[in-house]
Amino acid sequence: MSWGIGQVEAKTGYEVTKSVTKGVKVTNKMVVDSKKRGYTRPMVEYRKFNIEKWREGGDCKQYHVGSMGKLTGITSSMHWAECQTKSTNGCMPKP
């Protein structure tokens, strides 16, 4: 097939926060292969959003007015970085 016509529509939503709770105890069970060491660490995910301003003209076309700035927010406050290694120095890079 050398060409095609298609239309894709999607909506994505994020819950954004600016801080996470400190001092909370969390646990994570990790399966480690024999003769290896396992390392795990709780992580947060930071994401940058570009805030843009658009307007619709009388011809029903969309026009970019400008960039209003950037927003950096935490979109995931609980996921884990894990690694396994035979090294006694730990993983590189460390989780």
VMD Tcl script that builds the backbone (N, CA, C; Angstrom):
set m [mol new atoms 285]
animate dup $m
set s [atomselect $m all]
$s set {name element resname resid chain x y z} {
  {N N MET 1 A 0.837 -1.168 0.000}
  {CA C MET 1 A 0.000 0.000 0.000}
  {C C MET 1 A 0.886 1.237 0.000}
  {N N SER 2 A 0.699 2.128 -0.942}
  {CA C SER 2 A 1.557 3.296 -1.063}
  {C C SER 2 A 0.945 4.558 -0.473}
  {N N TRP 3 A -0.372 4.565 -0.196}
  {CA C TRP 3 A -0.996 5.749 0.387}
  {C C TRP 3 A -2.263 5.343 1.111}
  {N N GLY 4 A -2.787 6.235 1.872}
  {CA C GLY 4 A -4.014 5.952 2.604}
  {C C GLY 4 A -4.605 7.228 3.168}
  {N N ILE 5 A -5.869 7.165 3.472}
  {CA C ILE 5 A -6.569 8.296 4.070}
  {C C ILE 5 A -7.117 7.828 5.406}
  {N N GLY 6 A -6.895 8.613 6.410}
  {CA C GLY 6 A -7.394 8.224 7.730}
  {C C GLY 6 A -7.593 9.436 8.612}
  {N N GLN 7 A -8.305 9.218 9.669}
  {CA C GLN 7 A -8.530 10.267 10.643}
  {C C GLN 7 A -8.339 9.665 12.028}
  {N N VAL 8 A -7.549 10.335 12.843}
  {CA C VAL 8 A -7.289 9.862 14.190}
  {C C VAL 8 A -7.725 10.946 15.167}
  {N N GLU 9 A -8.526 10.539 16.127}
  {CA C GLU 9 A -8.929 11.453 17.181}
  {C C GLU 9 A -8.598 10.812 18.511}
  {N N ALA 10 A -8.072 11.596 19.429}
  {CA C ALA 10 A -7.721 11.062 20.739}
  {C C ALA 10 A -7.844 12.157 21.783}
  {N N LYS 11 A -8.131 11.737 22.978}
  {CA C LYS 11 A -8.154 12.662 24.103}
  {C C LYS 11 A -7.298 12.050 25.203}
  {N N THR 12 A -6.445 12.872 25.793}
  {CA C THR 12 A -5.583 12.428 26.876}
  {C C THR 12 A -5.801 13.349 28.062}
  {N N GLY 13 A -5.870 12.768 29.228}
  {CA C GLY 13 A -6.036 13.572 30.428}
  {C C GLY 13 A -4.998 13.204 31.463}
  {N N TYR 14 A -4.547 14.191 32.206}
  {CA C TYR 14 A -3.593 13.982 33.287}
  {C C TYR 14 A -4.114 14.687 34.538}
  {N N GLU 15 A -3.927 14.049 35.671}
  {CA C GLU 15 A -4.122 14.726 36.933}
  {C C GLU 15 A -2.746 15.232 37.351}
  {N N VAL 16 A -2.641 16.528 37.564}
  {CA C VAL 16 A -1.349 17.149 37.845}
  {C C VAL 16 A -1.359 17.693 39.266}
  {N N THR 17 A -0.255 17.451 39.965}
  {CA C THR 17 A -0.090 17.997 41.308}
  {C C THR 17 A 1.281 18.648 41.400}
  {N N LYS 18 A 1.484 19.512 42.375}
  {CA C LYS 18 A 2.780 20.183 42.497}
  {C C LYS 18 A 3.628 19.640 43.639}
  {N N SER 19 A 3.081 18.721 44.440}
  {CA C SER 19 A 3.878 18.140 45.521}
  {C C SER 19 A 3.344 16.754 45.877}
  {N N VAL 20 A 4.173 15.987 46.566}
  {CA C VAL 20 A 3.770 14.673 47.070}
  {C C VAL 20 A 3.997 14.654 48.576}
  {N N THR 21 A 3.327 13.752 49.247}
  {CA C THR 21 A 3.426 13.664 50.696}
  {C C THR 21 A 4.773 13.091 51.109}
  {N N LYS 22 A 5.430 13.732 52.058}
  {CA C LYS 22 A 6.713 13.245 52.568}
  {C C LYS 22 A 6.479 12.424 53.817}
  {N N GLY 23 A 7.381 11.485 54.086}
  {CA C GLY 23 A 7.321 10.705 55.304}
  {C C GLY 23 A 6.350 9.539 55.271}
  {N N VAL 24 A 5.884 9.158 54.095}
  {CA C VAL 24 A 4.964 8.038 53.967}
  {C C VAL 24 A 5.777 6.770 53.737}
  {N N LYS 25 A 5.483 5.707 54.477}
  {CA C LYS 25 A 6.191 4.444 54.313}
  {C C LYS 25 A 5.499 3.621 53.229}
  {N N VAL 26 A 6.269 3.166 52.241}
  {CA C VAL 26 A 5.738 2.337 51.161}
  {C C VAL 26 A 6.601 1.094 51.036}
  {N N THR 27 A 6.024 0.014 50.531}
  {CA C THR 27 A 6.771 -1.222 50.315}
  {C C THR 27 A 6.529 -1.719 48.899}
  {N N ASN 28 A 7.500 -2.450 48.385}
  {CA C ASN 28 A 7.417 -3.007 47.044}
  {C C ASN 28 A 8.065 -4.382 47.072}
  {N N LYS 29 A 7.347 -5.410 46.638}
  {CA C LYS 29 A 7.921 -6.752 46.546}
  {C C LYS 29 A 8.523 -6.920 45.163}
  {N N MET 30 A 9.749 -7.436 45.140}
  {CA C MET 30 A 10.474 -7.584 43.883}
  {C C MET 30 A 11.011 -9.001 43.791}
  {N N VAL 31 A 10.821 -9.663 42.662}
  {CA C VAL 31 A 11.358 -10.996 42.430}
  {C C VAL 31 A 12.762 -10.828 41.844}
  {N N VAL 32 A 13.749 -11.428 42.533}
  {CA C VAL 32 A 15.147 -11.286 42.114}
  {C C VAL 32 A 15.686 -12.657 41.733}
  {N N ASP 33 A 16.382 -12.712 40.604}
  {CA C ASP 33 A 16.995 -13.962 40.151}
  {C C ASP 33 A 18.054 -14.422 41.150}
  {N N SER 34 A 18.343 -15.727 41.141}
  {CA C SER 34 A 19.340 -16.262 42.067}
  {C C SER 34 A 20.721 -15.668 41.763}
  {N N LYS 35 A 21.509 -15.488 42.805}
  {CA C LYS 35 A 22.866 -14.941 42.728}
  {C C LYS 35 A 22.905 -13.510 42.222}
  {N N LYS 36 A 21.801 -12.790 42.369}
  {CA C LYS 36 A 21.765 -11.379 41.994}
  {C C LYS 36 A 21.235 -10.559 43.153}
  {N N ARG 37 A 21.513 -9.285 43.114}
  {CA C ARG 37 A 20.994 -8.338 44.089}
  {C C ARG 37 A 19.921 -7.488 43.412}
  {N N GLY 38 A 18.892 -7.184 44.145}
  {CA C GLY 38 A 17.820 -6.366 43.602}
  {C C GLY 38 A 17.746 -5.027 44.312}
  {N N TYR 39 A 17.526 -3.984 43.555}
  {CA C TYR 39 A 17.410 -2.637 44.095}
  {C C TYR 39 A 16.104 -2.037 43.591}
  {N N THR 40 A 15.400 -1.351 44.469}
  {CA C THR 40 A 14.140 -0.722 44.093}
  {C C THR 40 A 14.023 0.623 44.799}
  {N N ARG 41 A 13.342 1.560 44.159}
  {CA C ARG 41 A 13.185 2.900 44.720}
  {C C ARG 41 A 11.869 3.501 44.251}
  {N N PRO 42 A 11.095 4.103 45.159}
  {CA C PRO 42 A 9.870 4.771 44.724}
  {C C PRO 42 A 10.214 6.046 43.952}
  {N N MET 43 A 9.432 6.335 42.928}
  {CA C MET 43 A 9.721 7.477 42.058}
  {C C MET 43 A 8.463 8.315 41.830}
  {N N VAL 44 A 8.674 9.528 41.368}
  {CA C VAL 44 A 7.593 10.361 40.861}
  {C C VAL 44 A 7.924 10.692 39.407}
  {N N GLU 45 A 6.893 10.976 38.620}
  {CA C GLU 45 A 7.088 11.305 37.208}
  {C C GLU 45 A 6.771 12.780 37.004}
  {N N TYR 46 A 7.739 13.508 36.468}
  {CA C TYR 46 A 7.536 14.913 36.129}
  {C C TYR 46 A 7.265 15.025 34.633}
  {N N ARG 47 A 6.369 15.900 34.266}
  {CA C ARG 47 A 6.019 16.100 32.855}
  {C C ARG 47 A 5.875 17.589 32.594}
  {N N LYS 48 A 6.381 18.046 31.448}
  {CA C LYS 48 A 6.254 19.454 31.066}
  {C C LYS 48 A 5.113 19.606 30.064}
  {N N PHE 49 A 4.310 20.616 30.282}
  {CA C PHE 49 A 3.202 20.927 29.382}
  {C C PHE 49 A 3.419 22.321 28.796}
  {N N ASN 50 A 3.235 22.449 27.496}
  {CA C ASN 50 A 3.258 23.753 26.844}
  {C C ASN 50 A 1.845 24.313 26.839}
  {N N ILE 51 A 1.670 25.513 27.359}
  {CA C ILE 51 A 0.363 26.160 27.400}
  {C C ILE 51 A 0.294 27.122 26.217}
  {N N GLU 52 A -0.625 26.860 25.296}
  {CA C GLU 52 A -0.764 27.681 24.091}
  {C C GLU 52 A -2.156 28.281 24.010}
  {N N LYS 53 A -2.230 29.420 23.377}
  {CA C LYS 53 A -3.516 30.091 23.188}
  {C C LYS 53 A -3.876 30.045 21.700}
  {N N TRP 54 A -5.091 29.597 21.405}
  {CA C TRP 54 A -5.594 29.493 20.042}
  {C C TRP 54 A -6.912 30.241 19.943}
  {N N ARG 55 A -7.271 30.649 18.739}
  {CA C ARG 55 A -8.584 31.255 18.514}
  {C C ARG 55 A -9.161 30.715 17.208}
  {N N GLU 56 A -10.462 30.753 17.137}
  {CA C GLU 56 A -11.136 30.324 15.917}
  {C C GLU 56 A -11.584 31.565 15.158}
  {N N GLY 57 A -11.198 31.629 13.886}
  {CA C GLY 57 A -11.552 32.770 13.058}
  {C C GLY 57 A -12.950 32.625 12.471}
  {N N GLY 58 A -13.383 33.674 11.802}
  {CA C GLY 58 A -14.697 33.657 11.159}
  {C C GLY 58 A -14.798 32.637 10.051}
  {N N ASP 59 A -13.655 32.180 9.544}
  {CA C ASP 59 A -13.631 31.160 8.492}
  {C C ASP 59 A -13.577 29.747 9.079}
  {N N CYS 60 A -13.804 29.602 10.384}
  {CA C CYS 60 A -13.801 28.324 11.111}
  {C C CYS 60 A -12.425 27.657 11.165}
  {N N LYS 61 A -11.362 28.388 10.872}
  {CA C LYS 61 A -10.005 27.857 10.984}
  {C C LYS 61 A -9.436 28.233 12.347}
  {N N GLN 62 A -8.493 27.415 12.823}
  {CA C GLN 62 A -7.836 27.661 14.098}
  {C C GLN 62 A -6.551 28.453 13.862}
  {N N TYR 63 A -6.336 29.480 14.687}
  {CA C TYR 63 A -5.162 30.324 14.570}
  {C C TYR 63 A -4.407 30.347 15.891}
  {N N HIS 64 A -3.104 30.118 15.787}
  {CA C HIS 64 A -2.247 30.105 16.974}
  {C C HIS 64 A -1.957 31.543 17.383}
  {N N VAL 65 A -2.360 31.923 18.591}
  {CA C VAL 65 A -2.145 33.274 19.087}
  {C C VAL 65 A -0.759 33.392 19.713}
  {N N GLY 66 A -0.345 32.387 20.470}
  {CA C GLY 66 A 0.984 32.438 21.071}
  {C C GLY 66 A 1.133 31.439 22.197}
  {N N SER 67 A 2.356 31.371 22.687}
  {CA C SER 67 A 2.665 30.484 23.796}
  {C C SER 67 A 2.499 31.259 25.097}
  {N N MET 68 A 1.798 30.673 26.034}
  {CA C MET 68 A 1.541 31.336 27.306}
  {C C MET 68 A 2.532 30.882 28.380}
  {N N GLY 69 A 3.384 29.911 28.071}
  {CA C GLY 69 A 4.379 29.449 29.028}
  {C C GLY 69 A 4.394 27.937 29.147}
  {N N LYS 70 A 5.133 27.466 30.135}
  {CA C LYS 70 A 5.266 26.031 30.379}
  {C C LYS 70 A 4.832 25.733 31.804}
  {N N LEU 71 A 4.275 24.553 31.994}
  {CA C LEU 71 A 3.866 24.075 33.304}
  {C C LEU 71 A 4.564 22.746 33.554}
  {N N THR 72 A 5.299 22.652 34.652}
  {CA C THR 72 A 5.909 21.394 35.048}
  {C C THR 72 A 5.124 20.863 36.237}
  {N N GLY 73 A 4.642 19.644 36.114}
  {CA C GLY 73 A 3.841 19.075 37.189}
  {C C GLY 73 A 4.145 17.609 37.388}
  {N N ILE 74 A 3.747 17.086 38.527}
  {CA C ILE 74 A 3.899 15.670 38.839}
  {C C ILE 74 A 2.651 14.953 38.349}
  {N N THR 75 A 2.831 13.979 37.451}
  {CA C THR 75 A 1.686 13.264 36.884}
  {C C THR 75 A 1.551 11.852 37.435}
  {N N SER 76 A 2.577 11.340 38.080}
  {CA C SER 76 A 2.508 10.026 38.709}
  {C C SER 76 A 3.331 10.095 39.987}
  {N N SER 77 A 2.684 9.868 41.118}
  {CA C SER 77 A 3.408 10.007 42.375}
  {C C SER 77 A 3.796 8.662 42.982}
  {N N MET 78 A 3.485 7.565 42.317}
  {CA C MET 78 A 3.876 6.280 42.885}
  {C C MET 78 A 4.134 5.261 41.788}
  {N N HIS 79 A 5.359 5.139 41.404}
  {CA C HIS 79 A 5.798 4.011 40.600}
  {C C HIS 79 A 7.220 3.673 41.038}
  {N N TRP 80 A 7.735 2.554 40.586}
  {CA C TRP 80 A 8.986 2.028 41.110}
  {C C TRP 80 A 10.049 1.908 40.027}
  {N N ALA 81 A 11.278 2.261 40.381}
  {CA C ALA 81 A 12.435 1.976 39.541}
  {C C ALA 81 A 13.110 0.746 40.143}
  {N N GLU 82 A 13.375 -0.255 39.315}
  {CA C GLU 82 A 13.963 -1.500 39.799}
  {C C GLU 82 A 15.131 -1.917 38.918}
  {N N CYS 83 A 16.075 -2.630 39.504}
  {CA C CYS 83 A 17.149 -3.231 38.717}
  {C C CYS 83 A 17.697 -4.445 39.449}
  {N N GLN 84 A 18.369 -5.310 38.703}
  {CA C GLN 84 A 19.043 -6.486 39.248}
  {C C GLN 84 A 20.467 -6.496 38.725}
  {N N THR 85 A 21.396 -6.926 39.582}
  {CA C THR 85 A 22.794 -6.968 39.171}
  {C C THR 85 A 23.549 -8.014 39.982}
  {N N LYS 86 A 24.653 -8.472 39.454}
  {CA C LYS 86 A 25.558 -9.347 40.194}
  {C C LYS 86 A 26.604 -8.515 40.939}
  {N N SER 87 A 26.710 -7.249 40.623}
  {CA C SER 87 A 27.713 -6.373 41.211}
  {C C SER 87 A 27.359 -6.024 42.656}
  {N N THR 88 A 28.380 -5.957 43.526}
  {CA C THR 88 A 28.146 -5.528 44.907}
  {C C THR 88 A 28.042 -4.005 45.000}
  {N N ASN 89 A 28.406 -3.300 43.944}
  {CA C ASN 89 A 28.323 -1.834 43.929}
  {C C ASN 89 A 26.945 -1.314 43.544}
  {N N GLY 90 A 26.044 -2.215 43.207}
  {CA C GLY 90 A 24.707 -1.795 42.802}
  {C C GLY 90 A 24.609 -1.604 41.303}
  {N N CYS 91 A 23.493 -1.106 40.879}
  {CA C CYS 91 A 23.218 -0.916 39.456}
  {C C CYS 91 A 23.749 0.417 38.968}
  {N N MET 92 A 24.114 0.468 37.716}
  {CA C MET 92 A 24.497 1.721 37.081}
  {C C MET 92 A 23.688 1.883 35.812}
  {N N PRO 93 A 22.874 2.881 35.649}
  {CA C PRO 93 A 22.615 3.905 36.661}
  {C C PRO 93 A 21.732 3.360 37.778}
  {N N LYS 94 A 21.836 3.965 38.951}
  {CA C LYS 94 A 21.035 3.518 40.093}
  {C C LYS 94 A 19.589 3.882 39.883}
  {N N PRO 95 A 18.696 3.015 40.334}
  {CA C PRO 95 A 17.268 3.345 40.174}
  {C C PRO 95 A 16.875 4.488 41.083}
}
mol reanalyze $m
mol bondsrecalc $m
mol representation Tube
mol addrep $m
